[in-house]
Amino acid sequence: MRSSYTPYGLNITRAAPRALEVLLDDVAEKYDSLPSVLGPEPTSSAFAQLWSRRAGTRTRPIMRMRLFEARAVRPPEAPAPGELRPAAEHDLRTVEEWAIAFHEEAGTGTPVDPVRGTREQVAEQRLFVWDHGGPVSMAVSGRRIERSVHINIVYTPREYRRQGYASACVAALTQQFLSSGVAFCCINADVTNPTTNKIYPAIGCRSVCELSNIDLNAG
């Protein structure tokens, strides 16, 4: 069934030009409008150009990201106090505010309602908080795909930063998934954010590639 619009951006992997043309035909057959595309370069830019010509829209870079992969965890040398736990219903107001702040600070350009998304993540027990006398940091796990999990929306409010909470949260969540049989965890970081690009390698993540998130409806 054809839909005029999807609120979700398209995530793609590396692909040959002919494969992108086939993908374009399939996506355009289902959707008249697509908000964004995220993937490794030069694939993401190539798809954006194809879509722009097909849809008659302009494109705009949203964010350049670095993809990290973790197959083992190197625990922080001085772990922050607290513990990892799934966010509960009584945490909703806090994590909803954090999700909004995350998207605003990161400039993700996501059209998805962060409040609705947060409620779904809490209900599905995919949103985790680092608790030290109450939530001080959070991270969200994507749905498990075969033997991998993507960790995203890592956020610590300003008043709790530089205390190691994000490192502890991501390290513990990654270890939890690896111990459950997941082969590896992935996580994205804004290439211009020195903090995330420092803490992820410090806990055992390795850089895999750079990704571009591109707005497909820039005018």
Steps between C-alpha positions, in 0.01 A plus 500: 500500500634842407544761770556869434742547789710316758632677811804273502819563308656236278808315632718348231825306475773523237357425157592508134337768278267250333385369839420856608287551189302186580463609862382843384230342284380282788487784752337745257236240418393499865563859612452838335713670762803390701647717778863389498760240414779373726790288385871479419654727242490521204187284501281736705580802283446301182156387617415857607582628153289229336205574729536875445473457126206263531302700759600850390626596847824646630733326743689629804762331720368449854787331676819310434542206734758237587386141539662307785488126562560316828570126523653524847475754779785674674343613831576857606812516720309695763137394455238757591287407801157361427347220298330432168129424499210513254305825520165456675169675462582737786803619301291605200490874561875511552601293198245674276663834582843347440395360161376842389823661621709235324343567159522876549865496607608244242307666217386161373219649294280203583129554419400222739325610821764437772237477774307228321823321414619515862176353629528211255862438599415495870205266442724266298780526760744637245578822685756468779616747762810521713361545850698676773240613749268536201553507121812694394558372145318291241549288189256328267543164330364433155321177430728200473586416138640150465803522731544874531344790689528872434532728802388860452356812667778504759431806712611653828348831615746785549492491879624138502766518231875438541440247775532185289130411497468467121810281478371277778153481345620407150764258626254317726228485234745376237631231737145394582426439132831326430447272799155408366649368175505810280811494279550875496340833584506810281478863599510827306674820605499849351848544351511853645431381857839451671347340810326207333790446260724466805288287735387235251854388401594516869244230584605272214317628192680519167421743219348326196405779258346845470134551420301791362145586604343705218174697497306410184241777536715811537282698261 
